[in-house]
Amino acid sequence: MSIKLFQFILFVADQSKSTEFYRKLLDLDPGLNVPGMTEFELSNSVKLGIMPENGIARIIEEKTQHPANGKGVPRCEVYLLVESLKPYYDRAKALNALVVSETENRDWGHRVCYFSDPDGHIVAIAEEI
């Protein structure tokens, strides 16, 4: 058995706002953008999904809390290892993303900056040192 696709999905307050944020940050158009789901194909086997909080809440509401209850609390980290960090950093700054840790060489061999997206998810942009 093998995994054909890895997709991680961020639950967001405003699908359109988050879609536009990631479209500009990634400099990539979504492969799917319909009410209830946006998908960015990051590689042949990895996709970033954007789903409205209220949409997933209808599916999980009986067993878990509504995702909006974690508003502003970092609930995940999206770690993107890229060829060159600077263009992503510049786009994040242009989007007024909150920088939570400036670019630094990290002891695991990457130069990384951290910021938060409009919903408070942590986004790390990294390049190899």
HELIX and SHEET records of a PDB file:
HELIX    1   1 GLN A   15  LEU A   26  1                                  12    
HELIX    2   2 GLU A   53  ILE A   60  1                                   8    
HELIX    3   3 PRO A   67  GLY A   70  5                                   4    
HELIX    4   4 LEU A   85  ALA A   94  1                                  10    
SHEET    1   A 4 PHE A   6  VAL A  12  0                                        
SHEET    2   A 4 VAL A  46  PRO A  52  1                                        
SHEET    3   A 4 MET A  37  SER A  43 -1                                        
SHEET    4   A 4 LEU A  32  VAL A  34 -1                                        
SHEET    1   B 4 GLU A  77  LEU A  81  0                                        
SHEET    2   B 4 ILE A 122  GLU A 128  1                                        
SHEET    3   B 4 HIS A 110  SER A 116 -1                                        
SHEET    4   B 4 LEU A  98  ASN A 105 -1                                        
END                                                                             
